[in-house]
Structures are given as structure tokens and as C-alpha cells.
Amino acid sequence: MRLSRLVPVAAVLGASGLVAVALPAAAAPERPHVTVKDGRTQPTFSFQDAIRQQVYVETDVDSDHDGKKDRVAVFVTRPKETDAGLKVASIMEASPYYAGLQDPPYHPADVTDYPRLSPWTPPTEPPAPTSYTRMYYDNYFVSRGYAVLAADTLGTGNSDGCPTAIGPNEVNGMKKAVQWLTGDAKAYDANGDEVKASWSTGDVAMAGKSYDGTLPLAAASTGVKGLKTVVSVSGVANWYDYYRANGGVVAPDGYEGEDLDLHAKAVLSRKNPQVCAPEIHELEKKMDRVTGDYNATWDVRNFAKKIGNFRASVFMTGGLNDWNVKPSEMALLWNSLKKTNLNRKLWLHQGQHDDPLDVRQGAWLDSLNLWFAHELYGVKNDVMRQPKVDIERSPGTWETYREWPAPSARPVSLGFTQGADGASGVLGARGKGGAGFVDDPARTAEQLVTDESKADPNRLLYVTPALKQAVKFSGTANVKVRASVDGRSPYLSAVLVDYGTDTRPKALVSTQDRWCYGDSTPTDQGCRAVRKYTMATEPFKIVTRGWTDIRNRESLWHQSPVKAGKSHTYSWNLVPEDYVFKAGHRIGVMLVATDHAYTLRYPAGTQVRVDLGHSGITLPLTSDITG
């Protein structure tokens, strides 16, 4: 077994723990080893007395063009026993955030002629001090027999190079950091002396949230040897789907005007940041905010596309109400993983862009303990016999599934029938004739979906009768619209709505209560505020939405002109979701052009005319609601 390298005495390792074979009376004292009980590594090492060291791993790239290979700064925390012969596996949390964030100007979301960029110059203020106390893995896992590493991505903190929103140079930096732990890359201390990871077993995990949860996927996409597993919390599987949708420029909720370049600008915290200006200005051009087309810059950041290179297993989580890193990222990666034989596990919670540690507290760390023990130390526990998928159905109430989307979900096709004068339409049978609306980009989707019983000149809305029984939506909806578009806006947007007054979770907020998750004498970062859901009673909820640029109806890579008044068929997916419509509620579908909080906002007045006989939506439902 792999753990035999760590335990100098003969041992048998199983789900029940570690049993050492009796030694002869004259045997030498037992050397330090990792202890396992109930399938989990146990806290037998001192976090307070751990060895802490800074190293600089040499990469293969020179992204700041100074004639020297960029180096990634890595801060290591490992049990002191690793200096006495103990070899341990490693958990690395790479991040661009250890030295804080800059505040670059957002691009205009309102378009007068064509999408423009805001002028930008590199920061001139000294960077904030780099602090590696932002992690939480160290305080829990070092005592349980792991080295925990914090790595500054290129162009941030104590690293060289330039940030590129996880472009090839940043990916190489992550790969080399892993390879240092396997003995296949070099690292140096501040004095320039080589430092070897002689304490490393060569088995590595990468873990983190958001950008930090995307870096593990990027590293895994290289197929680097030694990376055994990744834990991706709200990670981005494909950057194009984060900032674009079917050819359209789309922002994360609350960040209108953000784009790929702003991710690089915001994390530029290295010394002498001005050296990265050429690299970042080049990124501004290549991301193509004008057309929104897919291109090589986006393709190289499509990590799900490289799933065939993955050697690492994947434990991923996502928020079903996260409109920053939308559930589409989770779904893309999860569906790609189904094509492999890799171990995989998925948690979906009711939060937004939240950490599962705040959603399920100790259960998350316990699950990670089982996962890392199995994947990094070969412990024969039951983690892979558990259901693959955990879903929080309501705050604090979890269900398990063997797969996602729900295997019982089937495509249900619904049509649009225009309502009588002064009324909204009906979602169900496919209607005849046509219906139209005029785009008003100043109105939000939340404003437009109200008064569902009445017609509105700025949208089309179709609603089912009250549901006779609860219906589960699990997966991805698709809208197909035959329409003519006349005006400046190139967008068509669809919004799926649950009409029915209910008390629903809104956000996780901190309370005055605190809980600690690390050693028996934890440091400050080992304690955090307990977070609980706030609830709100609402007459409706926007369940999901989706967007398309009508000029990209034939290809993501190239636009095709749209002639005013000429009808075309447009088809696009909504963001995947898992949601239960309760009995007595009604399902609504709204069609608009501009989605104020997400799309660019062109001048008002675009006219859209929909052919109802050739338009509709397909929903993944666990029961047919058409009968």
C-alpha cells in the first residue's frame, strides 16, 4: 500500500484504522507516522509547532519578459516530524488573492455605438503585504498528517510574472508547483539555494474556491503527474461561459462591466506591476469585447474541453443560487467527467457564491478528510461507496442521489399561446400567429416578471395553470424561438420563473456565534462566524435564465448578419438548475431582449416579433405537466 512508505513499522490499513504489528523488545523506537481511524487521518501532529518555509518554484515561462524564468512563490506548512523522516501528502491552495485586490475601472455596460473599454494603467501604490492566513486547510489538515501549501499565482503576491486570468503561463506555474512536490521541478529559497521537497510523498491535492477553485482544474487539464485529486468549490470550467453566452457579452451578477481582463487587473499585486501592462493590454484585445465571439484566447481557457488529460479525481461543489460562478460551470465539468473513469463527487447547496464550510460546517471537513485519505493515502474507507451527489433541497435539509441531473428527469416540451387582450400568454400547447415586444434595457428582469396576469409592451410572458403536484426541474432547459429582430440590441434572453408565494432562502449571513474547526488550540483563522440563511417571503422567484447573441446563431466563432424584419430560428440553453416547483405554483417563461443585470445595454427600441407556432421551451422535469 502507498501508506507503507509513511509508516516504518509493518502495518495493516483499513477502514477501521491502523493496526501496528508488535515489535521485538530490542526494536528501535517507532518513527513518526500518519495515524488512521475510521477511515480518517487523525490529529496527531502539532499545527502550532509545524515547520513553515517559503520557496520559489521555477516555471518554464517568462511572462514579464525580464529574461528570467518566472517563479511561483509557495508557502509551506508541514508537520515538524517531516524533518525526522516523516513523508506526507500535500494539499495546495493556489490563489491570486493573498496580497489583496486592486480596483480597476469597469467597462461601460451601456452601449452607445459599440462596446468600449475603460482606460487602465497599472497601479502605482505599493502592494498590500502578502498574508497566507487566508487559507483554512492548514489549521485542520497539517495536524492530520498533510503538508498544506499556499501558492501565489504569477503576477501576484511574492511571485514573478504576470496575471492572465489563468492563461497558459499561470497554468504552467501551477503545474511546476505540483512537479516540485514530485521531484520534477526546482525551487529555491530567498538566498537562491535550491530547496527539495524531500518530505513529500509525491501525492498532491489542489483545492480552493472560485479563482482558487479554477486553478486546480487548470492544473489537472495538463495531466501533470502527482496531482491525484482536486477540490473545486465554485470553480470555472470554461471562462467563455463565465463572461459570454452564445456569442453575447454577459457579466456575472452584480459585476456589470467586468470582463476577462479585469480579473487580471484586479489581482496584479506583484512588485513593479507596470511590467505587466503590455501583457494585460494584449489580453484586452484578444478577449474581443466587441463581438463576443469564441476564439483561441477563450479556447485555451476551456478546461472542461481538456477532460481527457485529467488524471486527478474531482470533488466539486456549487451554489444553486450562485449567479457569479453560475451552475453552468458545474454542469459542464460534471457532464464532462461522466465520460471518464475518474472518481467524482458533487455537492450542490442553496447558497450563492459561498463556501461549503459555511453551509454545512463540520460535515464538509469530515467529507474532505475521508476524500483526501482515500485519494492521497489509499485508505480503504467508504467514501466512494457513498452516493455521488448531495443536494441541499432547503436550508439544512440534504438529499443524496446517484447522479445529476436527476435520472428521472425527462424533456417536456411546452409551447406559447398568446393571451386575450390585456392578459399574459399561456405556457402549454403551442399557439398560432405572432406576438411582439419592444426592448427597454432600463427595466430589470425582476420588474418585468411582476404583474404576470397582464400583458406588458416590453416582454412576452407565458404561464402554466397551477400545478396539481410538485414538479422537480433538474438539468438544462432549452428555448427555441422563431423571430424577427429590428433594432440595435443583438440579444434575446429567456427567464424561467416560479410564480407562487413562498418563503425562500436569500443569502448566507454571519451571526455572532463562532465555531472552530482546527486543532484543540486553534489559531484565529481556525475559528469563523457561523453563517445562516436569511429567508424572505416572495410572490415569485427567478429560477434560471439564459441569453444569446442573434448574430451567432450559426457559430460561436463567427457572426452572421441579421436583416431587419427577416425571421430566423434561434435556440439557446438556460443556465442549468435543480429546483422544485411546489403544487399550486405556476411555471412562467419570459422572453426579452436585454437582461439588464447581465447583458450589455444597447439603446432602447429594438422590436422583436415571435412566431408562436414555431417557438417553445423544453424543460427537464420529473413529471409531465401537460396532461
C-alpha positions as CSV (number, residue, x, y, z in Angstrom):
1,M,0.0,0.0,0.0
2,R,1.1,3.6,-0.6
3,L,0.9,4.4,3.1
4,S,3.6,1.8,3.8
5,R,6.1,4.5,2.7
6,L,5.0,6.6,5.6
7,V,4.9,4.0,8.3
8,P,8.2,2.5,9.2
9,V,6.7,-0.4,11.0
10,A,4.7,-3.2,9.4
11,A,1.1,-2.2,9.3
12,V,-2.3,-3.1,8.0
13,L,-4.5,-0.1,6.9
14,G,-8.3,-0.4,6.6
15,A,-11.5,1.4,7.2
16,S,-11.3,0.6,10.9
17,G,-7.9,2.2,11.3
18,L,-4.2,1.4,11.5
19,V,-3.1,-1.7,13.4
20,A,0.7,-2.0,14.0
21,V,2.4,-5.3,14.2
22,A,4.1,-6.0,17.6
23,L,7.9,-5.2,17.6
24,P,10.6,-7.3,19.2
25,A,11.7,-6.0,22.6
26,A,15.0,-4.7,21.1
27,A,13.4,-2.8,18.3
28,A,14.2,0.8,17.8
29,P,11.6,3.4,18.9
30,E,8.7,3.8,16.4
31,R,9.3,6.6,13.9
32,P,6.6,9.2,13.3
33,H,3.7,8.1,11.1
34,V,0.3,9.1,10.0
35,T,-2.5,7.6,12.1
36,V,-5.8,6.4,10.6
37,K,-9.0,5.6,12.4
38,D,-12.5,5.1,11.0
39,G,-11.1,5.8,7.5
40,R,-9.9,9.3,8.5
41,T,-6.4,10.6,9.3
42,Q,-6.2,11.7,12.9
43,P,-4.9,14.9,14.5
44,T,-1.7,13.6,16.0
45,F,0.7,16.4,14.9
46,S,1.0,19.9,16.3
47,F,-0.1,22.7,14.0
48,Q,1.5,25.3,16.3
49,D,4.9,23.6,16.1
50,A,4.7,23.0,12.3
51,I,7.6,23.9,10.0
52,R,6.9,27.0,7.9
53,Q,9.0,27.9,4.9
54,Q,8.9,30.0,1.8
55,V,10.2,28.6,-1.5
56,Y,10.1,29.9,-5.1
57,V,9.4,27.3,-7.8
58,E,10.9,27.9,-11.2
59,T,8.5,27.7,-14.2
60,D,9.1,27.3,-17.9
61,V,7.8,30.7,-18.9
62,D,8.9,34.3,-18.8
63,S,5.6,36.2,-18.9
64,D,7.0,39.5,-17.6
65,H,9.7,39.4,-20.3
66,D,12.7,40.2,-18.0
67,G,14.9,37.5,-19.5
68,K,14.4,35.1,-16.5
69,K,12.0,32.3,-15.9
70,D,9.1,33.3,-13.7
71,R,9.0,31.8,-10.2
72,V,5.9,30.9,-8.2
73,A,6.1,31.8,-4.5
74,V,4.9,28.8,-2.4
75,F,4.5,29.0,1.4
76,V,4.7,25.5,3.0
77,T,3.3,24.4,6.4
78,R,4.2,20.8,7.3
79,P,4.4,18.8,10.5
80,K,7.8,19.2,12.3
81,E,8.2,15.4,12.1
82,T,8.8,15.8,8.4
83,D,12.3,16.8,9.4
84,A,12.7,13.5,11.2
85,G,11.8,11.2,8.3
86,L,8.1,11.5,8.0
87,K,6.8,11.8,4.5
88,V,3.4,13.3,3.9
89,A,1.0,14.1,1.1
90,S,0.3,17.7,0.1
91,I,-2.8,19.9,-0.2
92,M,-2.1,23.1,-2.2
93,E,-4.4,26.1,-2.3
94,A,-3.1,28.4,-5.0
95,S,-4.6,31.8,-5.2
96,P,-4.1,35.3,-6.6
97,Y,-5.7,36.9,-3.5
98,Y,-3.0,36.5,-0.8
99,A,-1.9,40.1,-1.4
100,G,-5.3,41.6,-1.8
101,L,-7.1,43.1,-4.8
102,Q,-6.7,46.2,-6.9
103,D,-9.7,48.3,-8.0
104,P,-9.5,48.6,-11.8
105,P,-12.3,50.5,-13.7
106,Y,-15.1,48.5,-15.1
107,H,-16.0,48.7,-18.7
108,P,-19.2,50.6,-19.7
109,A,-22.3,48.3,-19.7
110,D,-24.3,50.9,-21.6
111,V,-23.5,50.9,-25.3
112,T,-24.0,54.0,-27.5
113,D,-22.1,52.9,-30.6
114,Y,-20.1,49.8,-29.9
115,P,-18.8,48.1,-26.7
116,R,-15.9,50.1,-25.4
117,L,-13.1,49.5,-22.9
118,S,-12.3,51.7,-19.9
119,P,-8.8,53.2,-19.9
120,W,-6.5,51.4,-17.5
121,T,-3.0,52.0,-16.2
122,P,-1.1,49.7,-13.7
123,P,-1.3,50.5,-10.0
124,T,1.3,52.8,-8.6
125,E,0.6,52.3,-4.9
126,P,2.8,49.7,-3.0
127,P,1.1,46.3,-2.9
128,A,-0.5,45.1,0.3
129,P,1.5,42.7,2.4
130,T,1.1,39.1,1.4
131,S,-0.7,37.1,4.0
132,Y,-1.2,33.3,3.8
133,T,-3.6,33.2,6.8
134,R,-6.5,33.3,4.3
135,M,-6.4,29.6,4.0
136,Y,-8.4,27.2,6.2
137,Y,-7.0,23.9,5.1
138,D,-3.8,24.3,7.1
139,N,-5.3,24.6,10.5
140,Y,-7.2,21.4,10.0
141,F,-5.1,19.1,7.9
142,V,-1.5,19.8,9.0
143,S,-2.3,18.1,12.3
144,R,-3.8,15.2,10.4
145,G,-0.6,14.4,8.5
146,Y,-0.5,16.6,5.5
147,A,1.6,19.5,4.2
148,V,-0.5,22.4,3.2
149,L,0.8,24.9,0.7
150,A,-0.3,28.4,-0.3
151,A,0.9,29.4,-3.8
152,D,0.8,32.9,-5.2
153,T,-0.2,32.8,-8.9
154,L,2.0,34.5,-11.4
155,G,1.9,38.3,-11.1
156,T,0.5,38.3,-7.6
157,G,1.9,38.4,-4.1
158,N,5.5,37.2,-4.0
159,S,5.6,35.6,-7.4
160,D,7.1,36.9,-10.6
161,G,5.4,37.0,-14.0
162,C,2.1,38.5,-15.0
163,P,-1.5,37.5,-14.3
164,T,-3.5,36.5,-17.3
165,A,-6.9,35.1,-15.9
166,I,-5.4,31.6,-15.8
167,G,-3.8,31.8,-19.2
168,P,-1.1,29.3,-20.3
169,N,1.6,31.0,-18.2
170,E,-0.4,30.7,-14.9
171,V,-1.3,27.1,-15.8
172,N,2.4,26.3,-16.2
173,G,3.1,27.9,-12.8
174,M,0.6,25.5,-11.2
175,K,2.0,22.5,-13.0
176,K,5.5,23.3,-11.9
177,A,4.4,23.8,-8.3
178,V,2.9,20.3,-8.3
179,Q,6.1,18.9,-10.0
180,W,8.3,20.3,-7.3
181,L,6.4,18.1,-4.9
182,T,7.1,15.1,-7.1
183,G,10.8,16.0,-7.6
184,D,10.3,17.0,-11.2
185,A,10.8,20.8,-10.8
186,K,13.2,23.0,-8.9
187,A,12.6,25.5,-6.2
188,Y,14.9,28.0,-4.4
189,D,14.9,29.9,-1.1
190,A,15.3,33.6,-0.8
191,N,19.0,33.3,-0.9
192,G,18.9,31.4,-4.2
193,D,19.8,28.0,-2.7
194,E,17.9,25.0,-4.1
195,V,15.2,23.5,-1.8
196,K,14.0,20.0,-2.3
197,A,10.6,18.6,-1.1
198,S,12.3,15.5,0.4
199,W,9.4,15.2,2.9
200,S,6.8,14.8,0.1
201,T,5.2,11.5,-0.9
202,G,4.7,13.0,-4.3
203,D,0.9,12.7,-4.0
204,V,-0.8,16.1,-4.2
205,A,-4.3,17.6,-4.0
206,M,-5.2,21.1,-5.1
207,A,-8.2,22.8,-3.5
208,G,-9.9,26.2,-3.4
209,K,-12.9,28.3,-4.1
210,S,-13.8,30.5,-7.2
211,Y,-10.5,31.5,-8.9
212,D,-8.7,29.3,-6.3
213,G,-11.2,26.5,-7.3
214,T,-10.4,27.1,-11.0
215,L,-6.6,26.8,-10.7
216,P,-6.9,23.1,-9.7
217,L,-9.0,22.4,-12.9
218,A,-6.4,24.2,-15.0
219,A,-3.6,22.2,-13.4
220,A,-5.5,18.9,-13.9
221,S,-6.0,19.8,-17.5
222,T,-2.3,19.4,-18.1
223,G,-2.3,15.8,-17.0
224,V,0.6,16.6,-14.5
225,K,1.9,13.5,-12.7
226,G,1.3,13.5,-9.0
227,L,-1.9,15.6,-8.9
228,K,-4.2,12.9,-7.5
229,T,-7.3,14.9,-6.8
230,V,-8.8,18.4,-7.0
231,V,-11.4,20.0,-4.8
232,S,-13.1,22.7,-6.8
233,V,-15.5,25.0,-4.9
234,S,-17.4,27.2,-7.4
235,G,-14.7,26.8,-10.0
236,V,-14.8,27.9,-13.6
237,A,-14.7,25.1,-16.1
238,N,-14.8,27.4,-19.1
239,W,-14.0,31.1,-18.9
240,Y,-16.0,31.8,-22.1
241,D,-19.2,30.7,-20.3
242,Y,-18.4,32.9,-17.4
243,Y,-18.1,36.1,-19.4
244,R,-20.0,35.2,-22.6
245,A,-23.2,33.3,-23.6
246,N,-23.8,32.0,-27.1
247,G,-21.8,34.9,-28.6
248,G,-23.2,37.6,-26.3
249,V,-21.1,39.5,-23.8
250,V,-22.5,38.7,-20.4
251,A,-21.4,39.7,-16.9
252,P,-21.6,37.9,-13.6
253,D,-24.5,39.2,-11.5
254,G,-23.5,42.4,-9.7
255,Y,-20.4,42.9,-11.8
256,E,-21.7,44.6,-14.9
257,G,-18.8,45.8,-17.0
258,E,-16.4,43.2,-15.7
259,D,-14.6,41.0,-18.3
260,L,-11.6,38.7,-18.6
261,D,-9.0,41.4,-18.4
262,L,-10.4,42.8,-15.2
263,H,-9.7,39.5,-13.4
264,A,-6.0,40.0,-14.4
265,K,-6.0,43.7,-13.5
266,A,-7.7,43.2,-10.1
267,V,-5.1,40.6,-8.9
268,L,-2.0,42.4,-10.2
269,S,-0.3,42.7,-6.8
270,R,3.4,41.8,-7.6
271,K,6.2,44.3,-7.2
272,N,6.8,46.6,-10.2
273,P,3.3,45.9,-11.6
274,Q,3.9,48.2,-14.6
275,V,6.0,45.5,-16.3
276,C,2.7,43.6,-16.9
277,A,0.9,46.4,-18.7
278,P,1.8,45.1,-22.2
279,E,0.6,41.6,-21.4
280,I,-2.7,42.8,-19.9
281,H,-3.4,45.3,-22.8
282,E,-2.9,42.3,-25.2
283,L,-5.5,40.4,-23.2
284,E,-7.9,43.3,-23.6
285,K,-7.7,42.9,-27.4
286,K,-7.8,39.2,-27.6
287,M,-10.8,38.7,-25.4
288,D,-12.8,40.7,-28.0
289,R,-15.5,42.5,-26.1
290,V,-16.9,44.0,-29.3
291,T,-18.2,40.8,-31.0
292,G,-18.2,38.4,-28.1
293,D,-17.1,35.6,-30.4
294,Y,-15.4,32.5,-29.2
295,N,-11.7,32.5,-30.2
296,A,-8.3,31.0,-29.3
297,T,-8.0,33.1,-26.2
298,W,-11.2,31.6,-24.8
299,D,-10.5,28.1,-26.1
300,V,-7.2,27.8,-24.2
301,R,-9.1,28.6,-21.0
302,N,-11.7,25.9,-21.6
303,F,-10.5,23.4,-19.1
304,A,-13.6,21.1,-19.4
305,K,-12.6,20.6,-23.0
306,K,-9.3,19.0,-21.8
307,I,-11.0,16.5,-19.5
308,G,-9.3,13.7,-21.4
309,N,-6.0,14.9,-19.9
310,F,-7.2,14.7,-16.3
311,R,-5.6,12.1,-14.0
312,A,-7.0,13.7,-10.9
313,S,-10.3,12.8,-9.3
314,V,-12.7,15.7,-8.7
315,F,-14.7,16.7,-5.7
316,M,-16.8,19.7,-6.7
317,T,-19.4,22.0,-5.1
318,G,-21.6,24.8,-6.3
319,G,-24.3,27.1,-5.2
320,L,-27.7,26.7,-6.9
321,N,-28.3,30.4,-6.4
322,D,-24.8,31.4,-7.5
323,W,-25.0,34.0,-10.3
324,N,-21.3,34.8,-10.1
325,V,-19.9,31.4,-11.0
326,K,-23.1,30.1,-12.4
327,P,-24.3,26.5,-12.2
328,S,-23.5,26.1,-15.9
329,E,-19.8,25.8,-14.9
330,M,-20.6,22.9,-12.6
331,A,-22.8,21.2,-15.1
332,L,-20.2,21.5,-17.9
333,L,-17.5,19.9,-15.8
334,W,-19.7,17.3,-14.2
335,N,-21.1,16.1,-17.6
336,S,-17.6,16.0,-19.0
337,L,-16.4,13.9,-16.0
338,K,-19.1,11.3,-16.8
339,K,-17.1,10.4,-19.9
340,T,-14.1,9.4,-17.8
341,N,-13.4,6.7,-15.2
342,L,-12.2,9.2,-12.6
343,N,-13.6,9.3,-9.1
344,R,-16.0,12.2,-8.7
345,K,-18.3,13.7,-6.1
346,L,-20.7,16.7,-6.2
347,W,-22.3,18.9,-3.6
348,L,-25.0,21.4,-4.6
349,H,-26.2,23.9,-1.9
350,Q,-28.8,26.6,-1.7
351,G,-26.3,29.3,-1.2
352,Q,-24.8,31.8,-3.6
353,H,-21.1,32.2,-4.1
354,D,-20.5,30.5,-0.8
355,D,-18.0,28.0,0.7
356,P,-19.5,24.7,1.8
357,L,-17.7,25.2,5.1
358,D,-20.3,27.9,5.8
359,V,-23.2,25.8,4.5
360,R,-22.6,22.5,6.3
361,Q,-19.8,23.3,8.7
362,G,-18.1,20.2,10.2
363,A,-19.7,17.8,7.6
364,W,-17.6,19.5,4.9
365,L,-14.3,19.0,6.7
366,D,-15.2,15.4,7.6
367,S,-16.0,14.6,4.0
368,L,-12.7,16.1,2.9
369,N,-10.9,14.1,5.5
370,L,-12.4,10.9,4.0
371,W,-11.8,12.1,0.4
372,F,-8.1,13.0,1.0
373,A,-7.4,9.9,3.0
374,H,-8.8,7.8,0.2
375,E,-7.2,9.7,-2.7
376,L,-3.8,10.6,-1.3
377,Y,-3.1,7.8,1.2
378,G,-5.1,4.9,-0.2
379,V,-7.2,4.5,2.9
380,K,-9.9,1.9,2.3
381,N,-12.9,3.9,3.6
382,D,-16.4,4.1,2.3
383,V,-16.2,7.5,0.6
384,M,-16.6,6.0,-2.9
385,R,-19.5,3.8,-1.8
386,Q,-21.5,6.8,-0.8
387,P,-23.9,8.5,-3.2
388,K,-22.1,10.6,-5.8
389,V,-24.3,13.7,-5.3
390,D,-25.5,15.6,-2.2
391,I,-28.1,18.4,-2.8
392,E,-29.4,20.8,-0.2
393,R,-33.1,20.9,-1.1
394,S,-34.0,23.5,1.5
395,P,-31.7,25.2,4.1
396,G,-30.2,22.5,6.2
397,T,-32.1,19.6,4.5
398,W,-29.9,17.4,2.3
399,E,-30.8,14.7,-0.2
400,T,-28.5,12.2,-1.9
401,Y,-28.6,11.0,-5.5
402,R,-26.6,8.5,-7.6
403,E,-26.2,11.0,-10.4
404,W,-27.0,14.5,-11.6
405,P,-29.2,15.7,-13.3
406,A,-31.8,13.5,-11.7
407,P,-32.1,10.3,-13.7
408,S,-35.9,10.6,-13.6
409,A,-35.9,14.0,-15.4
410,R,-37.3,13.9,-18.9
411,P,-37.6,16.6,-21.6
412,V,-41.0,18.2,-21.6
413,S,-41.8,20.5,-24.5
414,L,-44.1,23.4,-23.9
415,G,-45.4,26.0,-26.4
416,F,-46.5,29.6,-26.2
417,T,-50.1,30.7,-26.7
418,Q,-50.9,34.4,-26.7
419,G,-53.4,35.5,-24.2
420,A,-56.6,37.6,-24.7
421,D,-56.4,41.3,-24.8
422,G,-54.7,42.7,-21.7
423,A,-53.6,39.3,-20.4
424,S,-50.3,37.4,-20.5
425,G,-50.0,34.2,-22.5
426,V,-50.3,30.6,-21.6
427,L,-47.4,28.1,-21.3
428,G,-48.5,24.7,-22.6
429,A,-49.9,24.0,-26.0
430,R,-48.2,25.6,-29.0
431,G,-50.1,28.6,-30.2
432,K,-50.6,30.2,-33.6
433,G,-49.9,33.6,-35.0
434,G,-47.3,36.1,-33.7
435,A,-46.6,38.3,-30.7
436,G,-44.1,41.1,-30.2
437,F,-42.4,43.4,-27.7
438,V,-40.2,46.4,-27.7
439,D,-36.9,46.3,-25.7
440,D,-36.5,48.6,-22.7
441,P,-33.0,48.0,-21.3
442,A,-33.6,50.2,-18.3
443,R,-36.1,47.7,-16.8
444,T,-34.8,44.7,-14.8
445,A,-36.0,41.2,-15.2
446,E,-37.4,41.4,-11.6
447,Q,-39.5,44.4,-12.7
448,L,-40.7,42.8,-15.9
449,V,-41.9,39.5,-14.4
450,T,-44.3,41.2,-12.0
451,D,-48.0,41.5,-12.8
452,E,-47.9,38.2,-14.6
453,S,-51.6,38.3,-15.3
454,K,-51.2,41.4,-17.5
455,A,-49.6,42.0,-20.9
456,D,-46.6,44.3,-21.0
457,P,-45.2,46.0,-24.1
458,N,-41.6,45.3,-23.1
459,R,-41.8,41.5,-22.8
460,L,-43.6,38.3,-23.7
461,L,-44.7,36.1,-20.7
462,Y,-46.3,32.7,-20.8
463,V,-47.5,31.0,-17.6
464,T,-48.9,27.5,-16.9
465,P,-52.0,26.8,-14.9
466,A,-51.5,26.0,-11.2
467,L,-49.5,22.7,-10.8
468,K,-51.5,19.8,-9.5
469,Q,-48.5,18.3,-7.9
470,A,-44.9,19.3,-7.1
471,V,-42.6,19.1,-10.1
472,K,-38.8,18.8,-10.0
473,F,-36.7,20.6,-12.6
474,S,-33.3,19.0,-12.9
475,G,-30.9,19.9,-15.7
476,T,-30.8,22.3,-18.6
477,A,-33.8,24.0,-20.3
478,N,-33.6,24.9,-24.0
479,V,-35.5,27.7,-25.7
480,K,-36.3,27.7,-29.4
481,V,-37.7,30.9,-30.9
482,R,-38.5,31.8,-34.4
483,A,-38.4,35.6,-34.5
484,S,-37.5,38.8,-36.5
485,V,-35.5,41.4,-34.7
486,D,-35.2,45.0,-35.8
487,G,-33.0,47.4,-33.7
488,R,-29.7,47.9,-32.0
489,S,-29.7,45.1,-29.4
490,P,-28.3,41.8,-30.6
491,Y,-29.7,39.9,-27.6
492,L,-32.5,37.5,-26.9
493,S,-33.0,36.5,-23.3
494,A,-35.3,34.0,-21.6
495,V,-36.2,33.9,-17.9
496,L,-37.8,30.9,-16.1
497,V,-40.0,31.9,-13.2
498,D,-41.7,30.2,-10.3
499,Y,-45.0,32.1,-9.6
500,G,-46.3,31.3,-6.1
501,T,-45.8,33.0,-2.7
502,D,-43.3,31.1,-0.7
503,T,-40.5,31.6,1.9
504,R,-37.2,31.1,0.2
505,P,-33.5,31.3,1.1
506,K,-31.9,34.6,0.1
507,A,-28.4,34.6,1.3
508,L,-26.0,33.3,4.0
509,V,-25.2,35.9,6.6
510,S,-22.8,35.8,9.5
511,T,-24.1,35.5,13.1
512,Q,-22.4,36.4,16.4
513,D,-21.8,32.7,17.1
514,R,-18.4,31.3,16.3
515,W,-17.2,27.8,15.8
516,C,-13.7,26.4,15.5
517,Y,-12.6,23.6,13.2
518,G,-8.9,23.1,13.7
519,D,-6.6,21.9,16.5
520,S,-7.6,21.7,20.1
521,T,-5.9,25.1,20.5
522,P,-6.8,26.7,17.1
523,T,-5.4,29.9,15.7
524,D,-7.7,32.8,14.8
525,Q,-8.2,31.5,11.2
526,G,-9.4,28.2,12.8
527,C,-12.5,30.0,14.0
528,R,-15.1,31.7,12.0
529,A,-18.6,33.1,12.4
530,V,-21.5,30.7,12.0
531,R,-23.5,31.6,8.9
532,K,-27.2,31.1,8.5
533,Y,-29.6,31.6,5.6
534,T,-31.8,34.6,5.6
535,M,-35.3,33.9,4.4
536,A,-37.7,36.0,2.5
537,T,-41.4,35.6,1.6
538,E,-41.8,36.4,-2.1
539,P,-44.6,36.2,-4.7
540,F,-42.2,34.8,-7.3
541,K,-38.7,33.6,-7.9
542,I,-36.5,33.7,-10.9
543,V,-35.3,30.1,-11.2
544,T,-32.9,30.4,-14.1
545,R,-32.2,32.4,-17.3
546,G,-30.2,32.3,-20.5
547,W,-29.0,34.6,-23.3
548,T,-27.9,34.5,-26.9
549,D,-26.5,36.9,-29.4
550,I,-28.6,36.6,-32.6
551,R,-25.6,37.2,-34.8
552,N,-24.0,34.0,-33.5
553,R,-27.0,31.8,-34.4
554,E,-24.8,29.7,-36.8
555,S,-21.4,29.7,-35.0
556,L,-19.8,30.8,-31.7
557,W,-16.7,31.6,-33.7
558,H,-18.2,33.9,-36.3
559,Q,-21.2,36.3,-36.6
560,S,-23.7,36.3,-39.4
561,P,-25.6,39.5,-40.2
562,V,-29.2,39.8,-39.3
563,K,-31.5,41.7,-41.7
564,A,-34.2,43.7,-40.1
565,G,-37.6,42.1,-40.4
566,K,-36.3,38.8,-41.6
567,S,-37.1,35.8,-39.3
568,H,-34.6,33.3,-38.1
569,T,-34.7,30.4,-35.7
570,Y,-32.7,30.9,-32.5
571,S,-32.0,28.2,-30.0
572,W,-30.2,28.5,-26.7
573,N,-29.8,26.9,-23.3
574,L,-30.7,28.4,-19.9
575,V,-28.3,28.1,-17.0
576,P,-28.7,24.5,-15.5
577,E,-30.6,24.3,-12.3
578,D,-32.1,21.8,-9.8
579,Y,-35.4,23.2,-8.4
580,V,-38.8,22.0,-7.1
581,F,-41.9,23.8,-8.2
582,K,-44.5,23.2,-5.5
583,A,-48.0,22.1,-6.0
584,G,-50.3,25.1,-6.6
585,H,-47.4,27.2,-8.1
586,R,-47.2,28.1,-11.8
587,I,-44.2,28.0,-14.2
588,G,-43.6,31.1,-16.2
589,V,-41.3,31.8,-19.2
590,M,-40.5,35.4,-20.1
591,L,-38.9,36.5,-23.4
592,V,-37.0,39.8,-23.5
593,A,-34.0,41.2,-25.4
594,T,-31.8,43.0,-22.8
595,D,-31.4,41.3,-19.4
596,H,-30.4,44.5,-17.5
597,A,-28.2,42.9,-14.9
598,Y,-26.3,40.6,-17.2
599,T,-26.1,41.7,-20.9
600,L,-24.8,44.8,-22.4
601,R,-27.4,47.5,-22.7
602,Y,-27.9,49.0,-26.2
603,P,-30.2,51.9,-26.9
604,A,-33.9,51.2,-26.3
605,G,-36.4,50.4,-29.0
606,T,-35.3,47.1,-30.6
607,Q,-38.5,45.4,-31.8
608,V,-38.9,41.6,-31.6
609,R,-41.7,39.7,-33.4
610,V,-42.1,36.0,-32.4
611,D,-43.7,33.3,-34.5
612,L,-45.6,31.3,-31.8
613,G,-46.2,28.3,-34.0
614,H,-42.5,27.7,-34.3
615,S,-41.4,28.7,-30.8
616,G,-41.3,27.0,-27.4
617,I,-39.3,25.7,-24.4
618,T,-38.1,22.3,-23.3
619,L,-37.8,21.7,-19.6
620,P,-36.1,18.8,-17.8
621,L,-38.9,17.7,-15.5
622,T,-39.5,14.6,-13.4
623,S,-43.2,14.5,-14.4
624,D,-45.2,15.7,-17.4
625,I,-47.3,18.7,-16.6
626,T,-49.1,18.9,-20.0
627,G,-51.8,16.3,-19.2
